[in-house]
Amino acid sequence: MANHASAKKRSRQNKVKNTVNSQYLSKFRSALNKFQSSVEAKNDQEIQKSLSTVNSIMAKAVKKGIFKKEYISRKLSSLSKQIPKK
């Protein structure tokens, strides 16, 4: 680790940002797993609710700069295609 004050500050900031980003990634993965399980169970109400939750989490992650907008758009499209048609 460097001895400069700015390098020490940057190190502290990186640790905090890494923690926050890890939390968003964990929320994202948990929501995706819940969505996948509801699709497998074919529970229509649960599918819509979990898709809404996933979409909300993904939008917040994009806003924070954790994921790129294009990746999330592509992911949301593929998740929407998994919903069974009536």
C-alpha positions as a Markdown table, in Angstrom:
| # | Residue | x | y | z |
|---|---|---|---|---|
| 1 | Met | 0.0 | 0.0 | 0.0 |
| 2 | Ala | 1.2 | 3.5 | -0.8 |
| 3 | Asn | 2.2 | 6.0 | 1.8 |
| 4 | His | 0.4 | 9.0 | 0.2 |
| 5 | Ala | -2.7 | 10.3 | 1.9 |
| 6 | Ser | -4.6 | 10.3 | -1.3 |
| 7 | Ala | -3.7 | 6.6 | -2.0 |
| 8 | Lys | -4.8 | 5.7 | 1.5 |
| 9 | Lys | -8.1 | 7.5 | 1.0 |
| 10 | Arg | -8.6 | 5.8 | -2.4 |
| 11 | Ser | -8.0 | 2.4 | -0.7 |
| 12 | Arg | -10.7 | 3.1 | 1.9 |
| 13 | Gln | -13.1 | 4.3 | -0.8 |
| 14 | Asn | -12.5 | 1.2 | -2.9 |
| 15 | Lys | -13.3 | -1.1 | 0.1 |
| 16 | Val | -16.6 | 0.7 | 0.7 |
| 17 | Lys | -17.6 | 0.7 | -3.0 |
| 18 | Asn | -16.7 | -3.0 | -3.2 |
| 19 | Thr | -18.9 | -3.8 | -0.2 |
| 20 | Val | -21.8 | -1.8 | -1.7 |
| 21 | Asn | -21.4 | -3.4 | -5.1 |
| 22 | Ser | -21.2 | -6.9 | -3.6 |
| 23 | Gln | -24.5 | -6.2 | -1.7 |
| 24 | Tyr | -26.3 | -5.2 | -5.0 |
| 25 | Leu | -24.9 | -8.2 | -6.8 |
| 26 | Ser | -26.1 | -10.5 | -4.0 |
| 27 | Lys | -29.6 | -8.9 | -4.1 |
| 28 | Phe | -29.6 | -9.3 | -7.9 |
| 29 | Arg | -28.7 | -13.0 | -7.8 |
| 30 | Ser | -31.2 | -13.7 | -5.0 |
| 31 | Ala | -34.0 | -12.0 | -7.0 |
| 32 | Leu | -33.0 | -13.9 | -10.1 |
| 33 | Asn | -33.1 | -17.2 | -8.3 |
| 34 | Lys | -36.5 | -16.4 | -6.8 |
| 35 | Phe | -37.8 | -15.6 | -10.3 |
| 36 | Gln | -36.4 | -18.8 | -11.7 |
| 37 | Ser | -38.0 | -20.9 | -9.0 |
| 38 | Ser | -41.4 | -19.2 | -9.5 |
| 39 | Val | -41.1 | -19.9 | -13.3 |
| 40 | Glu | -40.4 | -23.5 | -12.6 |
| 41 | Ala | -43.4 | -23.7 | -10.2 |
| 42 | Lys | -45.6 | -22.0 | -12.8 |
| 43 | Asn | -47.1 | -19.6 | -10.2 |
| 44 | Asp | -48.4 | -16.7 | -12.3 |
| 45 | Gln | -48.8 | -14.2 | -9.5 |
| 46 | Glu | -45.4 | -15.0 | -8.0 |
| 47 | Ile | -43.8 | -14.7 | -11.5 |
| 48 | Gln | -45.1 | -11.2 | -12.0 |
| 49 | Lys | -44.2 | -10.1 | -8.5 |
| 50 | Ser | -40.7 | -11.5 | -8.7 |
| 51 | Leu | -40.1 | -10.0 | -12.2 |
| 52 | Ser | -41.1 | -6.6 | -10.9 |
| 53 | Thr | -38.7 | -7.0 | -8.0 |
| 54 | Val | -35.9 | -8.1 | -10.4 |
| 55 | Asn | -36.6 | -5.2 | -12.6 |
| 56 | Ser | -36.5 | -2.7 | -9.7 |
| 57 | Ile | -33.2 | -4.1 | -8.4 |
| 58 | Met | -31.6 | -4.1 | -11.9 |
| 59 | Ala | -32.7 | -0.5 | -12.4 |
| 60 | Lys | -31.1 | 0.6 | -9.2 |
| 61 | Ala | -27.9 | -1.2 | -10.0 |
| 62 | Val | -27.7 | 0.6 | -13.4 |
| 63 | Lys | -28.4 | 3.9 | -11.6 |
| 64 | Lys | -25.5 | 3.2 | -9.3 |
| 65 | Gly | -23.2 | 2.2 | -12.2 |
| 66 | Ile | -22.8 | -1.4 | -11.1 |
| 67 | Phe | -24.1 | -2.8 | -14.4 |
| 68 | Lys | -24.3 | -1.4 | -17.9 |
| 69 | Lys | -27.7 | -0.4 | -19.2 |
| 70 | Glu | -27.3 | -2.7 | -22.3 |
| 71 | Tyr | -26.6 | -5.8 | -20.1 |
| 72 | Ile | -29.6 | -5.2 | -17.9 |
| 73 | Ser | -31.9 | -4.5 | -20.9 |
| 74 | Arg | -30.8 | -7.8 | -22.5 |
| 75 | Lys | -31.2 | -9.6 | -19.2 |
| 76 | Leu | -34.7 | -8.2 | -18.7 |
| 77 | Ser | -35.7 | -9.2 | -22.2 |
| 78 | Ser | -34.6 | -12.8 | -21.8 |
| 79 | Leu | -36.4 | -13.0 | -18.4 |
| 80 | Ser | -39.6 | -11.7 | -20.0 |
| 81 | Lys | -39.4 | -14.4 | -22.6 |
| 82 | Gln | -39.4 | -17.0 | -19.9 |
| 83 | Ile | -42.8 | -16.1 | -18.7 |
| 84 | Pro | -45.3 | -18.6 | -20.0 |
| 85 | Lys | -47.9 | -17.3 | -22.4 |
| 86 | Lys | -51.6 | -17.8 | -21.6 |
